Amino acid sequence: MRRLSFFARIIVIGILLHVYVGIRIIPELPVDAAAKWLCTLWLVLSVLLIPVGMIARSIERQPLGDRLAWAGLIALGLFSSLLVLTFARELILLVVLIVDAVSPHVVDPARWRVDSATAVPLLALLSTAIGFFNARRRARVVSIDVPIDDLPRALDGFTIVQISDIHVGPTIKRGYVDAIVDAVNRLEPDLIAVTGDVVDGSVEHLSDHTRPLSRLSARHGAYLVTGNHEYYSGADAWIAEFQRLGLHVLLNEHVVVEHDGAQAVIAGVTDYSAGHFDPAHESDPAAALEGAPGDVLIKVLLAHQPRTAEAAADAGFTLQLSGHTHGGQFFPWNFAVRLQQPFVAGLSRLDNLWVYTSRGTGYWGPPKRLGAPSEITRLRLVGSGA
């Protein structure tokens, strides 16, 4: 009941925001009445499609559920840009009014109202089209050198390829995953790290589309940790499925990797929020190191959320690999992420701990990425003097 009430409030807020955009933009458009009615009709359709798209994965009937998800999530991405641009237009018009009050006849407020109203939907459509292209193309490979003090010579050049936040679900299917796996395998890494949020849906609906992950190939294998979306989708079932695919799932535990005579500890924790779903899955970086040999200097932690970093630093890890943030995915969510996570993207430092935060290899929600490109990350350990 509480969840239903929350969803109802979201719908009401969505309706009000659509009304706001309609009132502020449509009357100013330099088009005839018929075109304005079409614009109004689109906003009404958007109000209906967005909530349907958000719950479409729960629709059993296929391909209807996926088609509704596509329509609703594209509408959500487009309206998000419309709303932001409408807010920006308000600020621009305020500046125009101030300039006109201070220096009359320097600007034409009426012209600015019409031109800016025209620009809002055109820019929203353009940004949505570009964002769609960015989201749907295969993630690019990003190469990062991680300088490590006292790195054993045998581990200099040790390569970890990280993928994260693929979000296999209504709009990301087998072909998308196949392309990622092919790109990862071409890099011939020493180890593969999959840092959570692989799926958005049940094993029953998505197992065919995650099957390409069984082809991931690295000298020391592929390791996976859970993200929050695994818990939304039935974590126990997915953990069993990932293991069946040949992935090594690390649940607050570690392995010791032997590489050319040197050793490294590869550990993984459950998602930061996992304890809310299952107390037995409470995330614990210190527990992940229990029993690890004390003389191994290089300790790598796979942790879905960057905010695990403080506990990881206290536990004595060298490097943490995370995802979750998507780098913000598109404006203005890049600013919202900073309110929850200490790191948004890239390589960062916390005391003696390096933290790399992936922008994600897929996307979540609207198929849209602007200013936060998806990535397959090739991390190479190098001596700090290199």
C-alpha positions in Angstrom: 0.0 0.0 0.0 2.8 2.4 0.9 4.6 1.7 -2.4 1.3 2.3 -4.3 0.9 5.6 -2.5 4.4 6.7 -3.4 3.8 5.7 -7.1 0.6 7.7 -7.1 2.4 10.8 -5.8 5.0 10.5 -8.5 2.3 10.3 -11.1 0.6 13.4 -9.7 3.9 15.3 -9.7 4.5 14.2 -13.3 1.1 15.4 -14.4 1.8 18.8 -12.8 5.2 19.1 -14.5 3.7 18.3 -17.8 1.0 21.0 -17.3 3.7 23.5 -16.4 5.7 22.8 -19.6 2.5 23.0 -21.7 1.4 26.3 -20.2 4.8 27.9 -20.5 5.8 26.7 -24.0 2.8 25.8 -26.2 1.0 29.2 -26.2 4.2 30.9 -27.3 5.0 28.6 -30.3 4.7 30.3 -33.7 2.4 27.6 -35.1 -1.3 27.4 -35.9 -3.9 26.1 -33.5 -3.9 22.6 -35.0 -0.1 22.2 -34.4 -0.6 23.5 -30.8 -3.3 20.8 -30.3 -0.8 18.2 -31.5 1.8 19.4 -29.0 -0.8 19.2 -26.3 -1.8 15.7 -27.3 1.9 14.6 -27.2 2.1 15.9 -23.6 -1.0 14.0 -22.6 0.5 10.8 -24.3 3.7 11.4 -22.4 1.9 11.6 -19.1 0.3 8.2 -19.9 3.4 6.5 -21.3 6.0 7.4 -18.7 4.5 5.5 -15.7 3.6 2.6 -18.0 7.2 2.5 -19.1 8.5 2.5 -15.6 6.4 -0.6 -14.6 6.5 -2.3 -18.0 9.1 -5.0 -16.9 6.4 -6.4 -14.6 4.1 -7.0 -17.6 4.2 -10.8 -18.3 3.0 -10.6 -21.9 5.8 -10.2 -24.4 6.7 -8.4 -26.6 4.1 -6.0 -25.3 5.9 -5.3 -22.1 9.2 -4.5 -23.9 7.5 -2.2 -26.4 5.7 -0.3 -23.7 9.0 0.1 -21.9 10.7 1.5 -25.0 7.9 4.0 -25.6 7.7 5.1 -21.9 11.4 5.3 -21.3 12.1 7.3 -24.5 9.2 9.6 -23.5 10.8 10.0 -20.0 14.1 11.0 -21.5 12.5 13.5 -23.9 10.4 15.0 -21.2 13.3 15.3 -18.8 15.1 17.5 -21.4 11.9 19.5 -22.1 11.6 20.2 -18.4 15.2 21.2 -17.8 15.2 23.4 -20.9 11.9 25.0 -19.8 13.5 25.9 -16.5 16.5 27.3 -18.4 14.2 29.4 -20.6 12.6 30.9 -17.5 16.0 32.1 -16.3 16.9 33.5 -19.8 13.6 35.4 -20.0 14.2 36.8 -16.5 17.5 38.2 -17.6 15.9 39.6 -20.8 13.3 41.4 -18.7 16.0 42.8 -16.4 18.0 44.1 -19.4 14.9 45.6 -21.0 14.0 47.4 -17.7 17.5 48.8 -17.4 18.0 49.6 -21.1 14.7 49.7 -23.0 14.8 48.7 -26.7 18.1 46.9 -26.4 16.3 43.6 -26.5 12.8 42.5 -27.7 11.2 40.5 -24.9 8.3 39.3 -27.2 10.8 38.0 -29.8 12.8 36.3 -27.1 9.6 34.6 -25.7 8.7 33.2 -29.2 12.2 32.2 -30.2 13.0 30.5 -26.9 9.7 28.6 -26.9 10.6 27.3 -30.3 14.1 26.4 -29.2 13.0 24.3 -26.2 11.3 21.4 -28.0 13.9 21.4 -30.9 16.8 21.2 -28.4 15.0 18.5 -26.4 14.5 16.4 -29.5 18.1 16.9 -30.6 19.5 16.0 -27.2 17.3 13.0 -27.0 18.4 11.8 -30.4 22.1 12.3 -29.6 21.6 10.7 -26.2 19.9 7.7 -27.7 22.8 7.2 -30.1 25.3 7.5 -27.3 23.4 5.0 -25.1 22.8 2.3 -27.8 26.3 2.2 -29.3 28.7 -0.3 -27.9 30.7 1.2 -24.9 34.1 2.5 -25.8 37.3 1.1 -24.2 38.8 3.4 -21.6 42.4 2.6 -20.5 43.6 3.7 -17.0 47.0 3.2 -15.4 46.8 2.8 -11.6 50.1 3.7 -9.9 50.8 1.4 -7.0 53.6 1.9 -4.4 55.8 -1.2 -3.9 54.0 -3.1 -6.7 55.7 -6.5 -7.2 57.6 -6.6 -10.5 55.5 -9.6 -11.6 52.3 -7.6 -11.3 53.6 -4.5 -13.2 51.2 -4.4 -16.1 48.6 -6.7 -14.6 45.4 -5.9 -16.4 41.8 -5.9 -15.1 38.9 -5.2 -17.5 35.9 -3.9 -15.6 32.3 -3.9 -16.9 29.5 -2.5 -14.8 25.8 -1.5 -14.8 24.8 -3.2 -18.0 21.2 -3.4 -16.9 20.0 -6.2 -19.1 16.2 -5.7 -19.2 13.4 -4.3 -21.4 15.6 -2.3 -23.7 19.0 -4.1 -23.4 19.1 -7.6 -24.8 21.4 -10.3 -26.0 22.9 -8.5 -29.0 23.9 -5.6 -26.8 25.6 -8.0 -24.3 27.2 -10.0 -27.1 29.0 -6.9 -28.4 30.3 -6.1 -24.9 31.6 -9.6 -24.3 33.4 -9.6 -27.7 35.1 -6.3 -26.9 36.2 -7.4 -23.5 37.6 -10.7 -24.8 39.6 -8.9 -27.5 41.5 -7.0 -24.7 42.8 -10.4 -23.4 42.8 -9.2 -19.8 44.4 -11.0 -16.8 41.2 -10.7 -14.9 37.6 -9.5 -15.5 35.6 -7.6 -12.9 31.8 -7.3 -13.2 30.8 -4.7 -10.6 27.0 -5.2 -10.3 23.7 -4.1 -11.7 23.9 -6.6 -14.5 20.2 -7.1 -14.8 16.8 -5.5 -14.4 14.3 -8.3 -14.3 13.9 -12.0 -13.4 16.1 -15.0 -14.4 13.0 -16.4 -16.1 12.7 -13.5 -18.5 16.4 -12.5 -19.0 18.5 -15.7 -18.8 18.7 -16.0 -22.6 20.0 -12.4 -22.8 22.7 -12.8 -20.1 24.0 -16.0 -21.6 26.8 -14.3 -23.5 28.4 -13.6 -20.2 29.4 -17.2 -20.1 31.9 -16.4 -22.9 33.9 -13.9 -20.8 37.5 -15.1 -20.9 40.5 -14.0 -18.9 43.7 -15.6 -17.7 42.5 -15.6 -14.0 38.7 -15.7 -14.7 35.8 -13.3 -14.4 34.5 -12.2 -10.9 31.2 -10.6 -10.1 29.6 -8.7 -7.2 26.0 -7.9 -6.7 24.5 -4.4 -7.3 21.3 -3.0 -5.9 19.4 -4.0 -9.0 20.2 -7.6 -8.5 18.3 -7.4 -5.2 15.4 -5.7 -6.9 15.4 -8.6 -9.4 15.8 -11.6 -7.1 19.4 -11.8 -5.9 19.6 -15.5 -4.9 18.3 -16.7 -8.2 20.6 -14.4 -10.1 23.6 -15.4 -8.0 22.9 -19.0 -8.9 22.5 -18.1 -12.6 25.8 -16.1 -12.7 27.6 -19.1 -11.1 26.0 -21.4 -13.7 27.4 -19.1 -16.4 30.9 -19.6 -15.0 31.3 -16.3 -13.2 32.9 -16.3 -9.8 30.5 -14.5 -7.5 32.2 -12.9 -4.5 29.9 -12.4 -1.5 32.0 -10.7 1.2 34.8 -13.1 0.3 38.1 -13.2 -1.6 40.4 -15.3 -3.7 44.2 -15.2 -4.0 45.4 -15.0 -7.6 48.9 -16.3 -8.4 50.4 -14.4 -11.3 53.9 -15.1 -12.6 55.1 -15.9 -9.0 53.4 -13.0 -7.3 50.1 -12.9 -5.5 47.1 -10.5 -5.4 44.0 -10.7 -3.3 40.8 -10.2 -5.3 37.8 -9.5 -3.0 34.2 -8.7 -3.5 31.4 -7.4 -1.3 27.6 -7.5 -1.7 26.0 -4.2 -2.6 26.1 -1.4 0.0 22.3 -1.6 0.5 22.1 -5.4 0.4 21.5 -5.8 4.1 18.1 -4.1 3.7 17.0 -6.9 1.4 18.7 -9.8 3.2 20.5 -9.4 6.6 22.7 -12.3 5.6 24.1 -10.2 2.7 25.1 -7.2 4.8 28.1 -5.6 2.9 31.3 -6.1 4.9 34.7 -5.2 3.3 36.6 -6.3 6.4 34.9 -9.7 6.3 35.9 -10.0 2.7 39.6 -10.0 3.7 39.3 -12.5 6.6 41.8 -15.3 6.1 43.7 -13.5 3.4 47.5 -13.9 3.6 49.0 -11.0 5.5 52.1 -10.7 3.3 50.1 -10.0 0.1 50.4 -6.3 -0.6 48.0 -5.9 -3.5 44.4 -6.1 -2.4 41.6 -5.3 -4.9 38.0 -4.9 -3.9 35.0 -5.1 -6.2 32.2 -3.0 -4.7 29.2 -1.8 -6.6 28.8 1.5 -4.9 31.6 4.0 -4.5 30.5 4.8 -0.9 32.0 1.5 0.2 35.3 3.2 -0.1 35.6 4.5 3.5 35.2 1.0 4.9 37.5 -0.4 2.2 40.2 2.1 3.1 39.9 1.1 6.8 40.2 -2.6 5.8 43.5 -1.9 4.0 42.6 -2.4 0.4 44.8 -1.0 -2.4 42.2 -0.5 -5.1 38.4 -0.4 -5.2 36.5 -0.9 -8.5 32.9 0.5 -8.4 30.1 1.5 -10.7 26.5 2.5 -9.8 26.7 6.2 -10.7 26.6 5.9 -14.5 28.6 9.1 -14.3 25.2 10.8 -13.9 24.1 9.5 -17.4 22.7 12.8 -18.5 22.1 16.3 -17.1 21.0 17.2 -14.4 21.4 13.7 -12.8 25.2 14.1 -12.7 24.7 16.7 -9.9 22.2 14.5 -8.0 24.6 11.6 -7.9 27.1 13.8 -5.9 24.6 14.1 -3.1 24.7 10.3 -2.5 28.1 9.1 -3.6 31.6 10.4 -2.8 32.9 9.7 -6.3 31.0 10.0 -9.6 33.4 8.8 -12.3 37.1 8.1 -12.9 40.1 7.5 -10.7 40.1 9.0 -7.2 42.1 8.7 -4.1 40.9 8.2 -0.5 43.8 8.0 2.0 45.9 5.0 0.7 43.1 3.6 -1.4 42.6 4.1 -5.1 39.0 4.1 -6.2 37.9 3.7 -9.8 34.2 4.5 -10.6 33.0 3.3 -13.9 30.4 5.3 -15.8 28.8 2.0 -16.6 28.7 -0.3 -19.7 25.0 0.0 -20.4 22.4 2.5 -19.1 19.4 2.6 -16.9 15.9 4.0 -17.6 15.8 6.2 -20.6 18.1 5.1 -23.4 20.0 8.3 -23.2 23.6 9.4 -22.4 24.9 12.9 -22.6 28.3 14.0 -21.3 28.7 10.6 -19.5 29.7 8.0 -22.1 29.4 4.3 -21.3 32.7 2.5 -20.9 34.5 -0.8 -20.8 37.5 -0.1 -18.5 40.9 -1.5 -19.0 42.8 -0.9 -15.8 46.6 -1.6 -15.7 48.5 -1.8 -12.4 51.9 0.0 -12.7 54.6 0.8 -10.3 54.3 4.3 -8.8 57.5 5.4 -10.5 56.3 4.3 -13.9 
